[in-house]
Amino acid sequence: METVISRSETELRAQRQRLLERAGINEDELRRRAENYQLTAEQMDVLTTIDNIDFLLGE
């Protein structure tokens, strides 16, 4: 059986911010590098997670 984790909007936004800090660059730069295939594996994981959070937030 799978476990469902519930997070508030505040928690999701805080996680999103921590991810951007971990990437070491701002979101615009992260997306620009993604368009040019210049992300590290960790940065790609960060961007994928940010996109998933944005989906959950309806953004």
C-alpha distance matrix in Angstrom:
0.0 3.8 6.7 9.7 13.0 16.1 19.5 22.9 25.4 27.4 24.7 24.0 27.8 28.2 25.6 27.4 30.7 29.5 28.4 31.8 33.5 31.7 32.8 36.4 37.6 37.5 35.3 38.2 39.1 35.5 35.4 38.9 38.0 35.0 37.4 39.6 36.9 37.9 34.6 33.4 29.9 29.0 30.7 28.9 25.5 26.9 28.1 24.9 23.1 26.0 25.8 22.1 23.2 26.1 24.0 22.0 25.4 26.9 29.5
3.8 0.0 3.8 6.6 9.8 13.0 16.2 19.7 22.0 24.0 21.2 20.4 24.1 24.6 21.9 23.6 27.0 25.9 24.7 28.1 29.9 28.2 29.3 32.8 33.9 33.7 31.5 34.5 35.4 31.8 31.8 35.3 34.5 31.5 34.0 36.3 33.7 34.6 31.3 30.2 26.8 25.7 27.3 25.5 22.1 23.3 24.5 21.3 19.4 22.3 22.1 18.5 19.4 22.4 20.5 18.4 21.8 23.5 26.0
6.7 3.8 0.0 3.8 6.5 9.8 13.0 16.5 19.2 20.9 18.0 17.7 21.5 21.7 19.3 21.4 24.5 23.4 22.7 26.2 27.7 26.2 27.7 31.0 32.3 32.0 30.0 33.2 34.2 30.8 31.0 34.6 33.9 31.2 33.8 36.2 33.7 34.3 30.8 29.8 26.5 25.0 26.4 25.1 21.5 22.2 23.6 20.8 18.3 20.8 21.2 17.5 17.7 21.0 19.5 16.9 20.0 22.1 24.6
9.7 6.6 3.8 0.0 3.8 6.5 9.8 13.2 15.8 17.8 15.3 14.8 18.5 19.2 17.1 19.0 22.2 21.7 21.1 24.4 26.1 25.1 26.5 29.7 30.7 30.0 27.8 30.9 32.3 29.0 29.0 32.8 32.5 29.8 32.3 34.9 32.8 33.4 30.0 29.3 26.3 24.6 25.5 24.2 20.8 20.9 22.0 19.3 16.6 18.7 18.9 15.2 15.0 18.0 16.5 13.6 16.5 18.6 21.3
13.0 9.8 6.5 3.8 0.0 3.8 6.5 10.2 12.9 14.4 11.7 11.6 15.3 15.7 13.7 16.0 19.0 18.4 18.2 21.5 23.0 22.2 23.9 27.0 28.0 27.3 25.4 28.7 30.1 27.0 27.3 31.1 30.8 28.4 31.1 33.7 31.7 32.0 28.4 27.8 25.1 22.9 23.6 22.8 19.3 18.9 20.3 18.1 14.9 16.6 17.5 13.9 13.0 16.2 15.5 12.3 14.7 17.4 19.8
16.1 13.0 9.8 6.5 3.8 0.0 3.8 6.8 9.9 11.7 9.6 9.8 13.5 14.2 13.1 15.3 18.1 18.1 18.4 21.3 22.9 22.7 24.4 27.2 28.0 26.8 24.9 28.1 29.9 27.1 27.3 31.1 31.2 29.0 31.5 34.3 32.7 32.9 29.5 29.2 26.8 24.5 24.7 24.0 20.8 19.8 20.8 19.0 15.6 16.5 17.3 14.0 12.3 15.1 14.5 10.9 12.5 15.4 17.9
19.5 16.2 13.0 9.8 6.5 3.8 0.0 3.8 6.6 8.0 5.9 6.4 9.9 10.6 10.0 12.2 14.7 15.0 15.7 18.4 19.9 20.1 21.9 24.4 25.1 23.7 22.0 25.3 27.2 24.6 25.0 28.8 29.1 27.2 29.8 32.5 31.2 31.2 27.8 27.6 25.6 23.0 22.8 22.6 19.6 18.0 18.9 17.7 14.2 14.4 15.7 13.0 10.4 13.0 13.3 9.8 10.5 13.9 15.9
22.9 19.7 16.5 13.2 10.2 6.8 3.8 0.0 3.8 5.3 5.1 6.3 8.7 9.9 10.6 12.3 14.4 15.4 16.6 18.7 20.1 21.1 22.8 24.9 25.2 23.4 21.8 24.9 27.1 25.0 25.3 29.0 29.8 28.1 30.4 33.3 32.4 32.3 29.1 29.2 27.7 24.9 24.3 24.2 21.6 19.5 20.1 19.4 15.9 15.2 16.6 14.4 11.2 12.9 13.7 10.2 9.6 13.0 14.9
25.4 22.0 19.2 15.8 12.9 9.9 6.6 3.8 0.0 3.8 5.5 5.1 6.2 8.6 9.9 10.5 12.4 14.3 15.3 16.7 18.5 20.0 21.2 23.2 23.0 20.8 19.0 21.9 24.4 22.6 22.7 26.3 27.4 25.9 28.0 31.0 30.4 30.3 27.3 27.9 26.8 24.1 22.9 22.9 20.7 18.2 18.3 18.0 14.9 13.4 14.5 13.1 9.5 10.4 11.7 8.8 6.9 10.4 11.7
27.4 24.0 20.9 17.8 14.4 11.7 8.0 5.3 3.8 0.0 3.8 5.5 5.2 6.2 8.6 9.9 10.7 12.4 14.3 15.6 16.7 18.4 20.2 21.7 21.8 19.8 18.7 21.8 24.1 22.5 23.2 26.6 27.6 26.5 28.8 31.6 31.1 30.5 27.4 27.8 26.9 23.9 22.7 23.3 21.2 18.3 18.9 19.2 15.9 14.2 16.2 15.2 11.4 12.5 14.6 12.0 10.0 13.6 14.2
24.7 21.2 18.0 15.3 11.7 9.6 5.9 5.1 5.5 3.8 0.0 3.8 5.5 5.1 6.1 8.6 9.9 10.5 12.3 14.4 15.4 16.4 18.5 20.3 21.0 19.6 18.5 22.0 23.8 21.7 22.7 26.2 26.7 25.5 28.2 30.7 29.7 29.1 25.8 25.7 24.5 21.4 20.7 21.4 18.8 16.2 17.4 17.4 13.8 12.9 15.3 13.8 10.3 12.5 14.4 11.7 10.8 14.6 15.4
24.0 20.4 17.7 14.8 11.6 9.8 6.4 6.3 5.1 5.5 3.8 0.0 3.8 5.4 5.1 6.1 8.7 9.9 10.5 12.5 14.3 15.2 16.6 18.8 19.1 17.5 15.8 19.2 21.1 18.9 19.4 23.1 23.7 22.2 24.7 27.4 26.5 26.2 23.0 23.2 22.0 19.1 18.2 18.4 16.0 13.5 14.1 14.0 10.6 9.4 11.5 10.1 6.5 8.7 10.8 8.5 7.9 11.6 12.1
27.8 24.1 21.5 18.5 15.3 13.5 9.9 8.7 6.2 5.2 5.5 3.8 0.0 3.8 5.4 5.0 6.3 8.7 9.9 10.8 12.5 14.3 15.5 17.1 17.0 14.9 13.6 16.8 19.0 17.3 18.0 21.4 22.4 21.4 23.8 26.5 26.0 25.4 22.4 23.0 22.4 19.4 17.9 18.6 16.8 13.7 14.0 14.8 11.8 9.5 11.9 11.7 8.0 8.9 11.9 10.5 8.6 12.0 11.5
28.2 24.6 21.7 19.2 15.7 14.2 10.6 9.9 8.6 6.2 5.1 5.4 3.8 0.0 3.8 5.4 5.1 6.3 8.7 10.0 10.7 12.4 14.4 15.8 16.4 15.0 14.5 18.0 19.6 17.9 19.4 22.6 23.1 22.5 25.2 27.5 26.8 25.7 22.5 22.6 22.0 18.7 17.6 18.9 16.9 13.7 14.9 16.0 12.8 11.1 14.2 13.9 10.5 12.1 15.1 13.5 12.2 15.7 15.2
25.6 21.9 19.3 17.1 13.7 13.1 10.0 10.6 9.9 8.6 6.1 5.1 5.4 3.8 0.0 3.8 5.4 5.1 6.2 8.8 9.9 10.4 12.4 14.5 15.5 14.6 13.8 17.5 18.7 16.4 17.9 21.3 21.3 20.3 23.3 25.5 24.4 23.4 20.0 19.8 18.8 15.5 14.8 15.9 13.5 10.5 12.3 13.0 9.5 8.7 12.0 11.4 8.6 11.1 13.8 12.4 12.1 15.6 15.2
27.4 23.6 21.4 19.0 16.0 15.3 12.2 12.3 10.5 9.9 8.6 6.1 5.0 5.4 3.8 0.0 3.8 5.5 5.2 6.4 8.8 9.9 10.8 12.9 13.0 11.6 10.3 13.9 15.3 13.2 14.4 17.8 18.2 17.3 20.0 22.4 21.6 20.8 17.6 18.0 17.5 14.5 12.9 13.8 12.2 8.8 9.6 10.9 8.1 5.9 9.3 9.8 7.0 8.6 11.8 11.5 10.7 13.7 12.5
30.7 27.0 24.5 22.2 19.0 18.1 14.7 14.4 12.4 10.7 9.9 8.7 6.3 5.1 5.4 3.8 0.0 3.8 5.4 5.2 6.3 8.7 10.0 11.0 11.3 9.9 9.8 13.4 14.6 13.2 15.0 18.0 18.4 18.3 21.1 23.1 22.6 21.2 18.2 18.6 18.6 15.4 13.7 15.5 14.3 10.6 11.6 13.8 11.3 9.0 12.5 13.5 10.7 11.7 15.3 14.9 13.6 16.6 14.9
29.5 25.9 23.4 21.7 18.4 18.1 15.0 15.4 14.3 12.4 10.5 9.9 8.7 6.3 5.1 5.5 3.8 0.0 3.8 5.5 5.1 6.1 8.7 10.0 11.6 11.4 11.8 15.6 16.0 14.1 16.5 19.4 19.1 18.9 22.2 23.7 22.7 21.0 17.7 17.3 17.1 13.5 12.6 14.8 13.1 9.8 12.0 13.9 11.3 10.2 13.9 14.5 12.2 14.1 17.2 16.7 16.1 19.2 17.9
28.4 24.7 22.7 21.1 18.2 18.4 15.7 16.6 15.3 14.3 12.3 10.5 9.9 8.7 6.2 5.2 5.4 3.8 0.0 3.8 5.4 5.0 6.3 8.8 10.0 10.2 9.9 13.7 13.8 11.3 13.6 16.6 16.0 15.5 18.9 20.4 19.2 17.7 14.3 14.0 13.6 10.2 9.1 11.1 9.5 6.0 8.3 10.4 8.2 7.4 11.2 12.1 10.6 12.5 15.5 15.6 15.5 18.3 16.8
31.8 28.1 26.2 24.4 21.5 21.3 18.4 18.7 16.7 15.6 14.4 12.5 10.8 10.0 8.8 6.4 5.2 5.5 3.8 0.0 3.8 5.4 5.1 6.6 6.8 6.4 6.8 10.5 10.6 8.7 11.4 14.0 13.8 14.0 17.1 18.6 18.0 16.2 13.3 13.7 14.3 11.3 9.0 11.4 11.1 7.3 8.4 11.5 10.2 8.3 11.7 13.6 12.2 13.0 16.3 17.0 16.4 18.7 16.5
33.5 29.9 27.7 26.1 23.0 22.9 19.9 20.1 18.5 16.7 15.4 14.3 12.5 10.7 9.9 8.8 6.3 5.1 5.4 3.8 0.0 3.8 5.4 5.3 7.1 7.9 9.7 13.0 12.5 11.3 14.4 16.6 16.0 16.8 20.0 20.9 20.3 18.0 15.1 14.9 15.7 12.3 10.8 13.9 13.3 9.9 11.8 14.8 13.3 11.8 15.4 16.9 15.3 16.4 19.8 20.1 19.3 21.9 19.9
31.7 28.2 26.2 25.1 22.2 22.7 20.1 21.1 20.0 18.4 16.4 15.2 14.3 12.4 10.4 9.9 8.7 6.1 5.0 5.4 3.8 0.0 3.8 5.3 8.2 10.1 11.4 14.7 13.6 11.5 14.8 17.0 15.6 16.0 19.6 20.3 18.9 16.6 13.3 12.3 12.7 9.1 8.5 11.8 10.9 8.1 10.9 13.5 12.1 11.8 15.3 16.6 15.5 17.2 20.2 20.5 20.4 23.1 21.3
32.8 29.3 27.7 26.5 23.9 24.4 21.9 22.8 21.2 20.2 18.5 16.6 15.5 14.4 12.4 10.8 10.0 8.7 6.3 5.1 5.4 3.8 0.0 3.8 5.6 7.9 8.9 11.8 10.2 8.0 11.5 13.4 11.8 12.5 16.0 16.5 15.3 12.9 9.8 9.5 10.6 7.6 5.7 9.2 9.5 6.8 8.7 11.9 11.6 11.0 14.0 15.9 15.5 16.6 19.5 20.5 20.5 22.6 20.5
36.4 32.8 31.0 29.7 27.0 27.2 24.4 24.9 23.2 21.7 20.3 18.8 17.1 15.8 14.5 12.9 11.0 10.0 8.8 6.6 5.3 5.3 3.8 0.0 3.8 7.0 9.6 11.9 9.9 9.1 12.9 14.0 12.7 14.3 17.5 17.6 17.0 14.1 11.7 11.6 13.5 10.8 8.9 12.5 13.2 10.5 12.0 15.4 15.1 14.0 17.0 19.2 18.4 19.2 22.4 23.4 22.9 25.0 22.5
37.6 33.9 32.3 30.7 28.0 28.0 25.1 25.2 23.0 21.8 21.0 19.1 17.0 16.4 15.5 13.0 11.3 11.6 10.0 6.8 7.1 8.2 5.6 3.8 0.0 3.8 6.6 8.3 6.3 6.4 10.0 10.8 10.2 12.2 14.8 15.2 15.3 12.7 11.0 12.0 14.4 12.3 9.3 12.3 13.8 11.0 11.2 15.0 15.2 13.3 15.8 18.6 17.9 17.9 21.2 22.7 21.9 23.5 20.7
37.5 33.7 32.0 30.0 27.3 26.8 23.7 23.4 20.8 19.8 19.6 17.5 14.9 15.0 14.6 11.6 9.9 11.4 10.2 6.4 7.9 10.1 7.9 7.0 3.8 0.0 3.8 5.6 5.5 6.2 8.8 10.1 10.8 12.4 14.5 15.7 16.4 14.4 12.8 14.6 16.5 14.5 11.1 13.4 14.8 11.6 10.9 14.6 14.7 12.1 14.2 17.3 16.2 15.6 19.1 20.6 19.4 20.8 17.7
35.3 31.5 30.0 27.8 25.4 24.9 22.0 21.8 19.0 18.7 18.5 15.8 13.6 14.5 13.8 10.3 9.8 11.8 9.9 6.8 9.7 11.4 8.9 9.6 6.6 3.8 0.0 3.8 5.4 4.9 6.1 8.5 9.8 10.4 12.4 14.3 15.0 13.9 12.2 14.4 15.8 14.1 10.6 11.8 13.2 10.1 8.4 11.9 12.4 9.3 10.9 14.2 13.5 12.4 15.7 17.6 16.5 17.6 14.4
38.2 34.5 33.2 30.9 28.7 28.1 25.3 24.9 21.9 21.8 22.0 19.2 16.8 18.0 17.5 13.9 13.4 15.6 13.7 10.5 13.0 14.7 11.8 11.9 8.3 5.6 3.8 0.0 3.8 5.4 5.2 6.1 8.6 9.8 10.7 12.6 14.2 13.3 12.7 15.6 17.5 16.5 12.7 13.6 15.7 13.2 10.8 14.1 15.3 12.3 13.0 16.6 16.3 14.6 17.6 20.0 18.7 19.1 15.6
39.1 35.4 34.2 32.3 30.1 29.9 27.2 27.1 24.4 24.1 23.8 21.1 19.0 19.6 18.7 15.3 14.6 16.0 13.8 10.6 12.5 13.6 10.2 9.9 6.3 5.5 5.4 3.8 0.0 3.8 5.4 5.0 6.1 8.5 9.9 10.7 12.1 10.4 10.1 12.9 15.4 14.7 10.9 12.4 15.0 12.8 11.0 14.6 16.0 13.7 14.7 18.3 18.3 17.2 20.0 22.4 21.6 22.2 18.9
35.5 31.8 30.8 29.0 27.0 27.1 24.6 25.0 22.6 22.5 21.7 18.9 17.3 17.9 16.4 13.2 13.2 14.1 11.3 8.7 11.3 11.5 8.0 9.1 6.4 6.2 4.9 5.4 3.8 0.0 3.8 5.5 5.3 6.2 8.8 10.1 10.4 9.0 7.5 10.2 12.2 11.3 7.5 8.7 11.2 9.2 7.4 11.0 12.6 10.7 11.8 15.2 15.6 15.0 17.6 19.9 19.6 20.4 17.5
35.4 31.8 31.0 29.0 27.3 27.3 25.0 25.3 22.7 23.2 22.7 19.4 18.0 19.4 17.9 14.4 15.0 16.5 13.6 11.4 14.4 14.8 11.5 12.9 10.0 8.8 6.1 5.2 5.4 3.8 0.0 3.8 5.4 4.9 6.3 8.8 9.7 9.7 9.0 12.3 13.8 13.6 9.9 9.6 12.3 10.8 7.7 10.6 12.8 10.8 10.6 14.3 15.2 13.8 16.0 18.9 18.6 18.8 15.7
38.9 35.3 34.6 32.8 31.1 31.1 28.8 29.0 26.3 26.6 26.2 23.1 21.4 22.6 21.3 17.8 18.0 19.4 16.6 14.0 16.6 17.0 13.4 14.0 10.8 10.1 8.5 6.1 5.0 5.5 3.8 0.0 3.8 5.4 5.2 6.6 8.8 8.5 9.3 12.9 15.2 15.6 11.9 11.9 15.1 13.9 11.2 14.0 16.5 14.6 14.4 18.1 19.0 17.5 19.7 22.6 22.2 22.1 18.9
38.0 34.5 33.9 32.5 30.8 31.2 29.1 29.8 27.4 27.6 26.7 23.7 22.4 23.1 21.3 18.2 18.4 19.1 16.0 13.8 16.0 15.6 11.8 12.7 10.2 10.8 9.8 8.6 6.1 5.3 5.4 3.8 0.0 3.8 5.4 5.1 6.1 4.9 5.8 9.5 12.1 12.8 9.5 9.7 13.3 12.6 10.6 13.4 16.0 14.8 15.0 18.4 19.6 18.8 20.9 23.7 23.7 24.0 21.0
35.0 31.5 31.2 29.8 28.4 29.0 27.2 28.1 25.9 26.5 25.5 22.2 21.4 22.5 20.3 17.3 18.3 18.9 15.5 14.0 16.8 16.0 12.5 14.3 12.2 12.4 10.4 9.8 8.5 6.2 4.9 5.4 3.8 0.0 3.8 5.3 4.9 5.9 5.7 9.3 10.8 11.9 8.8 7.5 11.1 11.1 8.5 10.5 13.6 12.9 12.5 15.7 17.4 16.7 18.2 21.2 21.7 21.8 19.1
37.4 34.0 33.8 32.3 31.1 31.5 29.8 30.4 28.0 28.8 28.2 24.7 23.8 25.2 23.3 20.0 21.1 22.2 18.9 17.1 20.0 19.6 16.0 17.5 14.8 14.5 12.4 10.7 9.9 8.8 6.3 5.2 5.4 3.8 0.0 3.8 5.6 7.7 9.0 12.7 14.2 15.7 12.6 11.1 14.6 14.7 11.6 13.2 16.5 15.5 14.4 17.7 19.6 18.3 19.5 22.8 23.2 22.6 19.8
39.6 36.3 36.2 34.9 33.7 34.3 32.5 33.3 31.0 31.6 30.7 27.4 26.5 27.5 25.5 22.4 23.1 23.7 20.4 18.6 20.9 20.3 16.5 17.6 15.2 15.7 14.3 12.6 10.7 10.1 8.8 6.6 5.1 5.3 3.8 0.0 3.8 5.5 8.2 11.7 13.9 15.8 13.1 12.1 15.9 16.2 13.8 15.6 18.9 18.2 17.5 20.7 22.6 21.6 23.0 26.2 26.5 26.3 23.4
36.9 33.7 33.7 32.8 31.7 32.7 31.2 32.4 30.4 31.1 29.7 26.5 26.0 26.8 24.4 21.6 22.6 22.7 19.2 18.0 20.3 18.9 15.3 17.0 15.3 16.4 15.0 14.2 12.1 10.4 9.7 8.8 6.1 4.9 5.6 3.8 0.0 3.8 5.9 8.9 10.6 13.1 11.0 9.5 13.3 14.3 12.4 13.8 17.1 17.2 16.7 19.5 21.6 21.2 22.4 25.3 26.2 26.2 23.7
37.9 34.6 34.3 33.4 32.0 32.9 31.2 32.3 30.3 30.5 29.1 26.2 25.4 25.7 23.4 20.8 21.2 21.0 17.7 16.2 18.0 16.6 12.9 14.1 12.7 14.4 13.9 13.3 10.4 9.0 9.7 8.5 4.9 5.9 7.7 5.5 3.8 0.0 3.8 6.7 9.6 11.5 9.3 9.3 13.0 13.5 12.3 14.5 17.3 17.2 17.5 20.4 22.0 21.9 23.6 26.2 26.8 27.3 24.6
34.6 31.3 30.8 30.0 28.4 29.5 27.8 29.1 27.3 27.4 25.8 23.0 22.4 22.5 20.0 17.6 18.2 17.7 14.3 13.3 15.1 13.3 9.8 11.7 11.0 12.8 12.2 12.7 10.1 7.5 9.0 9.3 5.8 5.7 9.0 8.2 5.9 3.8 0.0 3.8 6.4 7.8 5.6 5.9 9.4 9.9 9.3 11.5 14.0 14.2 15.0 17.5 19.1 19.4 21.2 23.5 24.3 25.1 22.7
33.4 30.2 29.8 29.3 27.8 29.2 27.6 29.2 27.9 27.8 25.7 23.2 23.0 22.6 19.8 18.0 18.6 17.3 14.0 13.7 14.9 12.3 9.5 11.6 12.0 14.6 14.4 15.6 12.9 10.2 12.3 12.9 9.5 9.3 12.7 11.7 8.9 6.7 3.8 0.0 3.8 5.4 5.1 6.2 8.6 9.8 10.5 12.3 14.2 15.2 16.5 18.4 19.9 20.9 22.6 24.5 25.5 26.8 24.7
29.9 26.8 26.5 26.3 25.1 26.8 25.6 27.7 26.8 26.9 24.5 22.0 22.4 22.0 18.8 17.5 18.6 17.1 13.6 14.3 15.7 12.7 10.6 13.5 14.4 16.5 15.8 17.5 15.4 12.2 13.8 15.2 12.1 10.8 14.2 13.9 10.6 9.6 6.4 3.8 0.0 3.8 5.5 5.1 6.3 8.7 9.9 10.6 12.4 14.3 15.4 16.6 18.4 19.9 21.2 22.8 24.4 25.7 24.2
29.0 25.7 25.0 24.6 22.9 24.5 23.0 24.9 24.1 23.9 21.4 19.1 19.4 18.7 15.5 14.5 15.4 13.5 10.2 11.3 12.3 9.1 7.6 10.8 12.3 14.5 14.1 16.5 14.7 11.3 13.6 15.6 12.8 11.9 15.7 15.8 13.1 11.5 7.8 5.4 3.8 0.0 3.8 5.4 5.1 6.2 8.7 9.9 10.6 12.3 14.3 15.4 16.5 18.3 20.0 21.2 22.5 24.3 22.8
30.7 27.3 26.4 25.5 23.6 24.7 22.8 24.3 22.9 22.7 20.7 18.2 17.9 17.6 14.8 12.9 13.7 12.6 9.1 9.0 10.8 8.5 5.7 8.9 9.3 11.1 10.6 12.7 10.9 7.5 9.9 11.9 9.5 8.8 12.6 13.1 11.0 9.3 5.6 5.1 5.5 3.8 0.0 3.8 5.4 4.9 6.2 8.6 9.8 10.4 12.3 14.2 15.1 16.3 18.3 19.9 20.8 22.3 20.3
28.9 25.5 25.1 24.2 22.8 24.0 22.6 24.2 22.9 23.3 21.4 18.4 18.6 18.9 15.9 13.8 15.5 14.8 11.1 11.4 13.9 11.8 9.2 12.5 12.3 13.4 11.8 13.6 12.4 8.7 9.6 11.9 9.7 7.5 11.1 12.1 9.5 9.3 5.9 6.2 5.1 5.4 3.8 0.0 3.8 5.4 5.1 6.1 8.6 9.8 10.5 12.3 14.2 15.2 16.6 18.5 19.8 20.9 19.2
25.5 22.1 21.5 20.8 19.3 20.8 19.6 21.6 20.7 21.2 18.8 16.0 16.8 16.9 13.5 12.2 14.3 13.1 9.5 11.1 13.3 10.9 9.5 13.2 13.8 14.8 13.2 15.7 15.0 11.2 12.3 15.1 13.3 11.1 14.6 15.9 13.3 13.0 9.4 8.6 6.3 5.1 5.4 3.8 0.0 3.8 5.5 5.1 6.2 8.6 9.9 10.6 12.3 14.2 15.4 16.7 18.3 19.9 18.8
26.9 23.3 22.2 20.9 18.9 19.8 18.0 19.5 18.2 18.3 16.2 13.5 13.7 13.7 10.5 8.8 10.6 9.8 6.0 7.3 9.9 8.1 6.8 10.5 11.0 11.6 10.1 13.2 12.8 9.2 10.8 13.9 12.6 11.1 14.7 16.2 14.3 13.5 9.9 9.8 8.7 6.2 4.9 5.4 3.8 0.0 3.8 5.5 5.2 6.1 8.6 9.9 10.5 12.2 14.2 15.4 16.3 18.2 16.7
28.1 24.5 23.6 22.0 20.3 20.8 18.9 20.1 18.3 18.9 17.4 14.1 14.0 14.9 12.3 9.6 11.6 12.0 8.3 8.4 11.8 10.9 8.7 12.0 11.2 10.9 8.4 10.8 11.0 7.4 7.7 11.2 10.6 8.5 11.6 13.8 12.4 12.3 9.3 10.5 9.9 8.7 6.2 5.1 5.5 3.8 0.0 3.8 5.4 5.0 6.1 8.6 9.8 10.4 12.3 14.3 15.1 16.3 14.4
24.9 21.3 20.8 19.3 18.1 19.0 17.7 19.4 18.0 19.2 17.4 14.0 14.8 16.0 13.0 10.9 13.8 13.9 10.4 11.5 14.8 13.5 11.9 15.4 15.0 14.6 11.9 14.1 14.6 11.0 10.6 14.0 13.4 10.5 13.2 15.6 13.8 14.5 11.5 12.3 10.6 9.9 8.6 6.1 5.1 5.5 3.8 0.0 3.8 5.4 5.1 6.3 8.7 9.9 10.6 12.6 14.3 15.3 14.1
23.1 19.4 18.3 16.6 14.9 15.6 14.2 15.9 14.9 15.9 13.8 10.6 11.8 12.8 9.5 8.1 11.3 11.3 8.2 10.2 13.3 12.1 11.6 15.1 15.2 14.7 12.4 15.3 16.0 12.6 12.8 16.5 16.0 13.6 16.5 18.9 17.1 17.3 14.0 14.2 12.4 10.6 9.8 8.6 6.2 5.2 5.4 3.8 0.0 3.8 5.4 5.0 6.2 8.6 9.8 10.6 12.3 14.1 13.5
26.0 22.3 20.8 18.7 16.6 16.5 14.4 15.2 13.4 14.2 12.9 9.4 9.5 11.1 8.7 5.9 9.0 10.2 7.4 8.3 11.8 11.8 11.0 14.0 13.3 12.1 9.3 12.3 13.7 10.7 10.8 14.6 14.8 12.9 15.5 18.2 17.2 17.2 14.2 15.2 14.3 12.3 10.4 9.8 8.6 6.1 5.0 5.4 3.8 0.0 3.8 5.4 5.0 6.1 8.6 9.8 10.4 12.2 10.7
25.8 22.1 21.2 18.9 17.5 17.3 15.7 16.6 14.5 16.2 15.3 11.5 11.9 14.2 12.0 9.3 12.5 13.9 11.2 11.7 15.4 15.3 14.0 17.0 15.8 14.2 10.9 13.0 14.7 11.8 10.6 14.4 15.0 12.5 14.4 17.5 16.7 17.5 15.0 16.5 15.4 14.3 12.3 10.5 9.9 8.6 6.1 5.1 5.4 3.8 0.0 3.8 5.4 5.0 6.2 8.8 9.8 10.4 9.0
22.1 18.5 17.5 15.2 13.9 14.0 13.0 14.4 13.1 15.2 13.8 10.1 11.7 13.9 11.4 9.8 13.5 14.5 12.1 13.6 16.9 16.6 15.9 19.2 18.6 17.3 14.2 16.6 18.3 15.2 14.3 18.1 18.4 15.7 17.7 20.7 19.5 20.4 17.5 18.4 16.6 15.4 14.2 12.3 10.6 9.9 8.6 6.3 5.0 5.4 3.8 0.0 3.8 5.4 5.0 6.4 8.7 9.8 9.9
23.2 19.4 17.7 15.0 13.0 12.3 10.4 11.2 9.5 11.4 10.3 6.5 8.0 10.5 8.6 7.0 10.7 12.2 10.6 12.2 15.3 15.5 15.5 18.4 17.9 16.2 13.5 16.3 18.3 15.6 15.2 19.0 19.6 17.4 19.6 22.6 21.6 22.0 19.1 19.9 18.4 16.5 15.1 14.2 12.3 10.5 9.8 8.7 6.2 5.0 5.4 3.8 0.0 3.8 5.3 5.1 6.2 8.6 8.6
26.1 22.4 21.0 18.0 16.2 15.1 13.0 12.9 10.4 12.5 12.5 8.7 8.9 12.1 11.1 8.6 11.7 14.1 12.5 13.0 16.4 17.2 16.6 19.2 17.9 15.6 12.4 14.6 17.2 15.0 13.8 17.5 18.8 16.7 18.3 21.6 21.2 21.9 19.4 20.9 19.9 18.3 16.3 15.2 14.2 12.2 10.4 9.9 8.6 6.1 5.0 5.4 3.8 0.0 3.8 5.4 5.0 6.1 5.0
24.0 20.5 19.5 16.5 15.5 14.5 13.3 13.7 11.7 14.6 14.4 10.8 11.9 15.1 13.8 11.8 15.3 17.2 15.5 16.3 19.8 20.2 19.5 22.4 21.2 19.1 15.7 17.6 20.0 17.6 16.0 19.7 20.9 18.2 19.5 23.0 22.4 23.6 21.2 22.6 21.2 20.0 18.3 16.6 15.4 14.2 12.3 10.6 9.8 8.6 6.2 5.0 5.3 3.8 0.0 3.8 5.4 5.0 5.9
22.0 18.4 16.9 13.6 12.3 10.9 9.8 10.2 8.8 12.0 11.7 8.5 10.5 13.5 12.4 11.5 14.9 16.7 15.6 17.0 20.1 20.5 20.5 23.4 22.7 20.6 17.6 20.0 22.4 19.9 18.9 22.6 23.7 21.2 22.8 26.2 25.3 26.2 23.5 24.5 22.8 21.2 19.9 18.5 16.7 15.4 14.3 12.6 10.6 9.8 8.8 6.4 5.1 5.4 3.8 0.0 3.8 5.4 7.7
25.4 21.8 20.0 16.5 14.7 12.5 10.5 9.6 6.9 10.0 10.8 7.9 8.6 12.2 12.1 10.7 13.6 16.1 15.5 16.4 19.3 20.4 20.5 22.9 21.9 19.4 16.5 18.7 21.6 19.6 18.6 22.2 23.7 21.7 23.2 26.5 26.2 26.8 24.3 25.5 24.4 22.5 20.8 19.8 18.3 16.3 15.1 14.3 12.3 10.4 9.8 8.7 6.2 5.0 5.4 3.8 0.0 3.8 5.5
26.9 23.5 22.1 18.6 17.4 15.4 13.9 13.0 10.4 13.6 14.6 11.6 12.0 15.7 15.6 13.7 16.6 19.2 18.3 18.7 21.9 23.1 22.6 25.0 23.5 20.8 17.6 19.1 22.2 20.4 18.8 22.1 24.0 21.8 22.6 26.3 26.2 27.3 25.1 26.8 25.7 24.3 22.3 20.9 19.9 18.2 16.3 15.3 14.1 12.2 10.4 9.8 8.6 6.1 5.0 5.4 3.8 0.0 3.8
29.5 26.0 24.6 21.3 19.8 17.9 15.9 14.9 11.7 14.2 15.4 12.1 11.5 15.2 15.2 12.5 14.9 17.9 16.8 16.5 19.9 21.3 20.5 22.5 20.7 17.7 14.4 15.6 18.9 17.5 15.7 18.9 21.0 19.1 19.8 23.4 23.7 24.6 22.7 24.7 24.2 22.8 20.3 19.2 18.8 16.7 14.4 14.1 13.5 10.7 9.0 9.9 8.6 5.0 5.9 7.7 5.5 3.8 0.0
